[in-house]
C-alpha cells in the first residue's frame, strides 16, 4: 500500500495530475487508475520516474511509509 492522498497532494503542488502522470509514464488512463486505486502495483521504474518529478524524500514517504491512508 501507499499514501494515495500524499501522492495526489505532491503531484498537485508540482503541477501534475494523474492524467499527466500517466502520459509521462507512458501508461494508459486505465492503468494509472488501477495503480492509484491499488488494483495493480507501481513498478520500480514508475516510482523512480515519480521521484524525479516530486523528489526522492517525498517518494519515500509516499511509497515506503509505515502508516498509510
N, C-alpha and C positions, 0 to 999 in steps of 0.2 A: 504494500500500500504506500501511498504517497500523500502529500498535503496538497490537495486539489485547490483549496482556497488560496494558499500562498503562491502556488504556481500562477493562478489566474491574476492575482494582485501584482506579482512581479512582471508578468507579461504586459499588463496594462501600464504599469509605471514606465516600462521601456518602449511603449508604443506598439505593442503587438496584440493580436487577437489569436484565438485558437485557429481560426481560418488561415491567418497569415503564417502562423507557426506550421501548419500543415503544408503550405506552399514551400516554405523554407526547408522543411524536412523531406520534401518531395513524396508526400503521402496524401492519400485522398481524405476528403472531409469525413467520410465514413470511418476510416481507420483512425483519424485523430479523435473522433467521438468515442470509439471503443477504448482507446488509451485513456482519455480523460475520465471516462466512466468506469475504469478498472475492469473492463471486459477482456482486454488484452494488455500485455505488459509493455512498458517502454524498453527499447533496446539501449545498449550501452552507447552506440553511436548517436542515437537520438538525444540521450541525456548529455552527451558531450557537446552536441550542437546547441542545446538549450543553455549549457554552461557558457558558451561563447556569447550568447545573447544577453544573459542576465547576471553572469558572474558565477564562479565556482563555489563561493561561500553560500550563496542562495540555493544553488543546486543541491549542496549537501544538506541544507535544512529541509528542502522540499522532498527529496527522494530517499534520504538516509536518516531521517529523524526517528527517534523512538516514539514520540507522541504525534500521531497524525489525525486529521479530522475526517 
